[in-house]
Amino acid sequence: MHALENGILLIVVVAAGTVAARRLRMEPSILLVLVGVALSMVPGVPRFHLDPQVVLVLILPPLLYAAASRSSVPAFRANLRPILLLAVGLTLFSTVVVGLVAHAVVPGLPLAAARSESLAGNLEPTDGRRPAAACAAALADG
């Protein structure tokens, strides 16, 4: 029953934050993040733990659908070049930078291995088990 009460309290805080953001004419997500940070610093406020699989399966798809239904196809086509440059270019840039830093920090790590691990980390979904398994395998290999 305690979890149900906490869940209802969380929904009430989110609804109130969204209404307050509309009245203040600011983006609701920004205000909700600020409210979350402020509430996390208040003693006695219960901690919420949300399983990443729940977010991935139940929360993220409706959010993506809502954002996609509000997006404009002509605006997307007009901004296709910057979108692709950021998507591909930023991935390649961060791969090279992380690979170079890993090569400099880890003695004996070949540059190709550092860049491939960095690329795999950039392209891999944010699942908590896979990076841990990759780190364990890397440590086991020596």
Secondary structure as UniProt FT lines:
FT   HELIX           2..23
FT   TURN            24..25
FT   HELIX           28..40
FT   TURN            43..44
FT   HELIX           52..54
FT   HELIX           55..59
FT   HELIX           60..70
FT   HELIX           73..78
FT   HELIX           80..84
FT   HELIX           85..89
FT   HELIX           90..105
FT   TURN            107..108
FT   HELIX           111..123
FT   HELIX           129..141
//
